[in-house]
Amino acid sequence: MLKRARNKSLTRRVRVGFSRRGMGLVEIMITASIIAVIALGLATLFKDVFTVQNRSNLGATANQLKNLIEAAIKDGKAWGHTVTANSSLACLDNTNATQCTSGAAITGIDLKQSDSTTLLDNSSAANGFTTGGAACNSWSAGGNNACPFSYDITVRLTCMSGATCKNPNVRVEAVMKFSPLDQEMKSAIATGAIGSASGKYNVVVDRGASNTRRNDPFLVRHRITGATSTSFGGACTVNAWNQRTINEEVGDTANNVAVASNQFTLEAGTYECRATAPAFKAGVNKIRFRDTGSTIIQESASVIAPVSGGSSIAVVDINISINAATTFLVEHFCSQAPTNDTDGFGLTNASAALGVPSAGTGGTYSEVIYTVVSCVRTS
C-alpha cells in the first residue's frame, strides 16, 4: 500500500512537472495548424493588397498618360511643334501654300510637347510607356511588362467645302493600347477601358489647323500720282452701287493679293480686312465689300456727306475665310450728288462725289489716295 501511494504521488509530480515545462504532441499540432492558417491568410491578404495597389498604380499611370496626350494636342505651342516636326502635317502650316485633302487620316506622327520634346513618336509601333509613365521603345502586341502602354494616334482632316482646302477642321484621335505579358497586369485594367473606340483612356480633340497665327499685312488702294486740285475720286450714280477704283497694292511681300480692273484677288486663307472710302456732297452714303459672285457681302453703316457742303468717310470691317483664290471689289452707294447743290456756292462737279483731293505739304497735290482696303492674312 505504501509503495502504491508513493507511485501515485510520483505520477502526479511527473504530470505536474510536464505541464509546467511544455506542451504535449496534440497541443503542438494544434498550434502549428493555427499558425499555418494565419500565415495563409496573411499571404492571401498581402497578395490582395499588392493586386489592389498594382491596379491602382496602373490606373494612375493610364490617367496620367491620357492627360499628357490630351494636353499635347490641345496646347497651341505644343501642337505647333507637332505640325512643324511632321511632313505629313505640312498642309496645316499656315506659312506655306500646301493644300489639305478633305477626309485624310494621317497616322505615324511624332507628338510633341510645349518644350518641343517628343511625348510619343508614333512612327514606330515599339514606342510606348512603362508602368511608371516613362518613355520606352519595346512595346509589343505580344506583351511586355516593362513597356505595356502606348497609343495609336490619327489626325483626321475635313474641309468645309471642296476636296482640298488650306484651313480644315482637325480631329485628333488617340486610342490607348495596353499589352503586358503578365496575366495579373492584364486584369489590372477593366476590359473595355482600353483598345476600343470608346475606351476610358482614349483622347478625342477637335482643334484648328495650327496654333501659329499668320501675320501678313498688305493693302490695296486707289492712288493718283501727279495729282492736281481737280483729281477727283469719281462720280457716283444716285441710288445705285458704284464700283470704287482700286489700282495699287502695297506691302504684299507674301504674294497674297493681286490687283486688276479695279478688283483684287485674295489667295486661299483667312483675312481680317478694313475698307475705307470718302464721299463729298453725296448725302446719306455707305460702302460694301463683296466678292464678284456676291456670296460674301459686308456693308458699312451709313454716313452723311451733306449736299450743302461736306465730306464723309465710310468704313467697313470684315473677316474672310476662303478655300480658293477669290476676287473682291468695293462699291459705294450715294443718295445724292454734288450737282444737287444748287445754291451756287461750292463745288458741284459730279466727279467729286467719291472724294475731293486735299493738299499736302506746301499746298501741293503730288498724290491723292481715296479708297483703301487694308488686310492682314492670319492663316
GUKE-188076 format. One line per field, with one value per residue (C-alpha): y, z, x; chain. Coordinates in Angstrom, 3 decimals. Layout:
REM GUKE-188076
yy	[Y,...]
zz	[Z,...]
xx	[X,...]
chain	[A,...]
//
This chain:
REM GUKE-188076
yy	[0.000,2.366,1.587,2.213,5.545,6.606,5.680,7.750,10.675,10.357,10.198,13.385,15.117,13.994,15.182,18.451,18.921,18.135,20.620,23.253,22.506,22.416,21.150,17.753,16.499,17.318,20.869,21.351,20.082,22.310,25.354,24.628,24.317,27.667,29.362,27.845,29.111,32.582,32.595,31.545,34.236,36.845,35.704,35.962,39.352,40.645,39.317,41.036,44.278,44.033,43.373,46.319,48.549,47.374,48.067,51.476,52.301,51.155,53.075,56.194,55.804,55.353,58.559,60.408,59.343,60.335,63.795,64.212,63.168,65.466,68.424,67.957,68.045,70.954,73.200,75.645,75.787,72.013,71.487,73.997,71.919,68.790,70.370,71.548,68.150,66.088,66.485,64.653,67.656,70.272,71.432,72.602,75.025,78.482,79.710,77.620,77.122,73.332,72.362,69.744,66.878,66.554,63.142,62.472,60.246,60.809,58.343,57.767,61.294,62.477,64.115,66.988,68.779,72.530,72.453,70.740,67.389,64.220,62.787,59.818,59.118,57.067,56.407,53.268,50.824,49.847,53.255,53.403,53.933,51.965,51.196,54.393,56.504,56.877,56.579,53.165,51.567,47.892,47.879,44.690,43.442,40.090,41.593,43.252,44.003,46.577,48.634,47.874,51.228,53.005,54.950,54.855,58.488,59.541,63.092,63.482,66.488,67.804,70.760,72.934,72.748,71.252,68.341,70.424,73.476,75.384,75.561,72.264,71.177,68.925,65.990,64.168,60.699,58.809,55.229,53.711,50.283,48.154,44.981,43.478,39.875,39.082,37.993,39.759,43.018,42.461,42.116,45.236,47.468,46.674,45.075,47.683,50.540,50.182,49.385,50.060,53.183,54.300,53.343,55.184,56.379,57.460,61.094,62.911,66.589,68.891,71.805,74.316,73.602,75.321,77.453,79.757,82.980,84.156,87.877,89.060,92.712,94.440,96.926,97.791,101.303,103.982,106.256,109.149,110.343,113.729,114.898,118.354,120.185,118.565,114.966,113.852,110.420,109.870,110.214,108.317,107.384,108.155,105.251,102.614,100.710,102.247,100.352,102.173,102.429,100.246,100.457,99.617,97.023,97.883,95.755,92.362,90.543,87.145,87.378,87.168,89.644,90.778,93.906,94.160,96.005,97.825,94.475,92.494,88.744,87.139,83.747,80.986,81.716,83.727,87.527,90.448,93.468,97.064,99.159,102.950,105.328,109.080,110.860,114.512,116.040,112.536,112.744,109.533,107.076,103.768,101.224,97.488,94.856,91.864,89.119,89.077,86.223,88.154,85.234,87.352,90.802,93.154,96.653,99.631,101.776,104.792,108.144,111.604,113.975,116.973,118.135,121.713,121.099,118.299,115.126,111.727,108.525,105.163,102.241,98.514,95.661,92.054,88.704,86.359,82.653,81.316,77.917,79.145,82.362,84.823,88.225,91.170,94.771,97.787,99.609,102.912,103.851,107.542,109.096,112.457,114.037,117.344,118.573,118.647,121.627,124.434,127.338,128.484,128.039,125.374,122.562,120.961,118.760,115.311,113.659,114.913,112.662,109.958,112.319,115.588,115.970,117.644,119.482,118.063,119.845,123.233,123.112,120.648,117.682,115.318,112.310,111.653,108.446,107.568,104.000,101.883,98.208,97.129,93.422,91.008,87.377,85.397,81.844]
zz	[0.000,0.910,-2.394,-4.391,-2.669,-3.440,-7.124,-7.382,-5.784,-8.246,-11.188,-10.010,-9.684,-13.168,-14.673,-12.862,-13.847,-17.522,-17.667,-16.321,-18.746,-22.169,-24.379,-25.457,-29.047,-29.546,-28.358,-30.669,-33.704,-32.966,-32.520,-35.790,-37.644,-36.301,-37.310,-40.792,-41.228,-40.060,-42.378,-45.321,-44.513,-44.255,-47.559,-49.270,-47.692,-48.796,-52.300,-52.470,-51.170,-53.762,-56.527,-55.475,-55.235,-58.621,-60.199,-58.576,-59.845,-63.391,-63.386,-62.191,-64.964,-67.573,-66.373,-66.360,-69.930,-71.092,-69.579,-71.164,-74.622,-74.389,-73.229,-76.075,-78.617,-77.091,-76.239,-79.076,-78.660,-78.434,-81.475,-83.419,-82.688,-83.799,-87.108,-87.747,-86.916,-89.244,-93.013,-93.247,-91.496,-93.754,-95.083,-91.567,-91.532,-92.269,-93.608,-96.779,-99.590,-99.322,-99.507,-97.203,-98.584,-97.076,-95.485,-94.960,-91.980,-91.017,-88.748,-87.520,-86.171,-83.750,-80.973,-79.341,-76.002,-75.415,-74.906,-78.342,-76.837,-78.072,-75.961,-78.253,-81.659,-83.269,-86.363,-84.595,-83.075,-80.487,-78.799,-75.638,-71.889,-68.807,-65.872,-64.323,-67.412,-68.670,-72.387,-73.651,-77.048,-76.562,-76.681,-78.272,-79.198,-77.870,-74.426,-72.473,-68.753,-68.970,-71.712,-71.623,-72.588,-75.950,-78.162,-81.789,-82.933,-86.010,-87.360,-89.459,-91.772,-93.042,-95.409,-95.033,-98.796,-101.695,-101.939,-100.731,-98.525,-96.514,-93.148,-92.487,-89.334,-87.455,-85.248,-83.363,-82.040,-79.644,-78.711,-75.760,-76.118,-73.034,-73.659,-70.641,-70.694,-67.147,-66.803,-63.479,-65.057,-67.912,-65.459,-63.570,-66.009,-66.763,-70.078,-72.479,-70.828,-73.357,-77.042,-78.050,-79.815,-76.621,-74.245,-70.941,-71.607,-75.220,-76.289,-78.962,-79.622,-82.271,-82.928,-85.537,-88.087,-86.304,-83.300,-85.484,-86.277,-89.611,-89.793,-93.403,-93.677,-97.010,-98.575,-101.907,-102.754,-105.239,-105.636,-108.039,-108.647,-110.167,-108.758,-109.129,-107.379,-109.766,-109.302,-108.005,-106.739,-109.370,-109.972,-108.007,-109.666,-107.172,-105.548,-107.078,-106.165,-107.829,-108.110,-106.496,-108.254,-106.968,-108.842,-106.481,-103.981,-101.191,-98.858,-100.206,-99.533,-99.188,-102.540,-101.028,-103.363,-106.986,-108.367,-111.797,-113.336,-110.091,-108.308,-106.071,-105.778,-102.432,-102.207,-100.144,-96.429,-93.577,-93.603,-91.415,-93.614,-93.319,-96.273,-96.127,-98.782,-98.826,-100.287,-100.975,-101.102,-101.545,-98.877,-96.977,-98.305,-97.490,-98.939,-99.246,-99.614,-101.746,-103.962,-107.662,-107.130,-104.364,-101.939,-99.473,-98.816,-95.926,-95.803,-93.739,-91.620,-93.386,-93.069,-94.263,-96.572,-96.664,-100.169,-98.955,-98.475,-96.538,-96.713,-95.040,-94.752,-94.761,-93.018,-93.187,-91.360,-92.475,-91.592,-94.555,-94.738,-98.294,-99.602,-103.058,-104.672,-104.718,-106.368,-104.460,-105.068,-103.089,-104.049,-102.922,-102.602,-102.676,-102.059,-103.603,-105.731,-105.729,-108.616,-106.248,-104.547,-106.459,-104.146,-106.308,-103.664,-103.594,-105.918,-107.937,-110.185,-110.328,-110.472,-106.952,-105.366,-104.424,-102.931,-103.436,-103.109,-100.134,-100.497,-98.931,-97.565,-99.194,-100.712,-103.426,-104.773,-105.595,-104.818,-103.651,-102.042,-101.941,-101.443,-99.158,-98.229,-95.563,-94.715,-92.528,-93.501,-90.267,-91.603]
xx	[0.000,2.784,4.559,1.390,0.874,4.413,3.948,0.737,2.457,5.359,2.943,1.248,4.590,5.640,2.380,2.515,6.146,5.409,2.582,4.888,7.748,5.893,3.047,2.134,2.141,-1.529,-1.122,1.887,-0.009,-2.977,-0.734,1.114,-2.163,-3.368,-0.112,-0.350,-3.897,-2.905,0.137,-2.002,-4.492,-1.761,-0.214,-3.597,-4.173,-0.780,-1.383,-4.758,-3.247,-0.465,-3.003,-5.142,-2.071,-0.831,-4.182,-4.277,-0.772,-1.548,-4.815,-2.998,-0.409,-3.147,-4.834,-1.519,-0.756,-4.240,-3.787,-0.346,-1.570,-4.604,-2.502,-0.015,-2.844,-4.755,-1.820,-1.207,2.553,2.901,0.664,2.736,5.845,3.982,2.927,6.487,8.018,5.809,5.982,2.654,1.069,2.689,-0.682,-1.594,1.313,-0.101,3.228,3.104,0.629,0.231,-3.448,-5.005,-7.068,-10.520,-11.067,-7.357,-6.469,-2.836,-1.040,2.500,3.004,5.659,3.622,5.497,5.174,5.252,9.039,9.379,10.465,8.775,5.963,5.269,6.748,4.011,6.103,7.363,4.869,7.506,7.442,5.395,5.451,6.488,4.188,5.510,4.781,8.359,9.110,10.205,10.781,9.903,6.123,4.803,1.355,2.563,3.067,5.861,5.624,8.408,6.702,2.978,1.375,1.149,-1.248,-2.395,-2.773,-4.772,-5.210,-8.371,-8.876,-12.213,-12.631,-15.725,-16.182,-14.287,-11.883,-8.939,-8.523,-5.964,-7.723,-9.532,-11.258,-8.843,-9.799,-7.055,-7.899,-5.596,-6.542,-4.664,-3.039,-2.201,-0.214,1.583,2.761,1.645,-1.978,-2.431,-1.297,-3.717,-6.579,-5.494,-7.400,-11.011,-11.902,-13.254,-11.373,-8.559,-8.380,-11.989,-13.174,-14.911,-12.113,-11.890,-8.352,-8.826,-8.456,-10.503,-9.765,-11.262,-8.946,-7.817,-5.147,-2.274,-1.553,0.503,-1.305,-0.060,0.623,0.870,-0.228,-0.870,-3.240,-4.816,-5.943,-6.894,-3.885,-3.461,0.086,0.869,-2.455,-3.964,-6.747,-9.215,-8.064,-11.445,-12.430,-15.113,-18.833,-21.484,-24.752,-27.500,-29.377,-27.124,-23.992,-20.924,-17.641,-14.719,-11.378,-8.523,-5.248,-2.393,-1.207,1.233,3.352,2.295,5.562,3.826,2.009,-1.470,-3.176,-3.241,-4.949,-6.580,-9.560,-10.384,-10.695,-8.351,-7.908,-7.041,-5.363,-6.995,-6.719,-8.189,-8.097,-9.092,-9.804,-10.984,-12.174,-12.475,-13.717,-14.529,-17.525,-18.301,-21.781,-23.179,-25.880,-26.512,-23.945,-22.285,-19.857,-19.816,-17.123,-18.089,-16.764,-17.610,-20.045,-21.848,-21.575,-19.604,-21.039,-20.400,-21.901,-20.804,-23.039,-24.496,-22.723,-23.718,-21.872,-24.290,-25.041,-24.790,-21.078,-19.449,-17.397,-17.650,-15.664,-17.453,-15.759,-16.478,-14.678,-14.836,-13.269,-12.926,-12.081,-11.808,-10.741,-9.727,-8.488,-11.397,-11.849,-13.340,-14.353,-15.561,-18.770,-20.303,-23.977,-24.970,-28.388,-27.391,-24.641,-22.698,-24.819,-27.802,-26.143,-27.886,-27.227,-24.357,-21.707,-19.055,-18.048,-20.848,-18.746,-20.330,-16.899,-16.196,-18.844,-16.348,-13.824,-12.003,-8.233,-6.660,-3.396,-0.288,2.755,3.200,-0.273,0.742,-1.218,1.659,-0.516,-4.062,-5.342,-9.030,-10.334,-8.134,-8.532,-6.056,-5.839,-3.912,-3.769,-3.991,-3.939]
chain	[A,A,A,A,A,A,A,A,A,A,A,A,A,A,A,A,A,A,A,A,A,A,A,A,A,A,A,A,A,A,A,A,A,A,A,A,A,A,A,A,A,A,A,A,A,A,A,A,A,A,A,A,A,A,A,A,A,A,A,A,A,A,A,A,A,A,A,A,A,A,A,A,A,A,A,A,A,A,A,A,A,A,A,A,A,A,A,A,A,A,A,A,A,A,A,A,A,A,A,A,A,A,A,A,A,A,A,A,A,A,A,A,A,A,A,A,A,A,A,A,A,A,A,A,A,A,A,A,A,A,A,A,A,A,A,A,A,A,A,A,A,A,A,A,A,A,A,A,A,A,A,A,A,A,A,A,A,A,A,A,A,A,A,A,A,A,A,A,A,A,A,A,A,A,A,A,A,A,A,A,A,A,A,A,A,A,A,A,A,A,A,A,A,A,A,A,A,A,A,A,A,A,A,A,A,A,A,A,A,A,A,A,A,A,A,A,A,A,A,A,A,A,A,A,A,A,A,A,A,A,A,A,A,A,A,A,A,A,A,A,A,A,A,A,A,A,A,A,A,A,A,A,A,A,A,A,A,A,A,A,A,A,A,A,A,A,A,A,A,A,A,A,A,A,A,A,A,A,A,A,A,A,A,A,A,A,A,A,A,A,A,A,A,A,A,A,A,A,A,A,A,A,A,A,A,A,A,A,A,A,A,A,A,A,A,A,A,A,A,A,A,A,A,A,A,A,A,A,A,A,A,A,A,A,A,A,A,A,A,A,A,A,A,A,A,A,A,A,A,A,A,A,A,A,A,A,A,A,A,A,A,A,A,A,A,A,A,A,A,A,A,A,A,A,A,A,A,A,A]
//
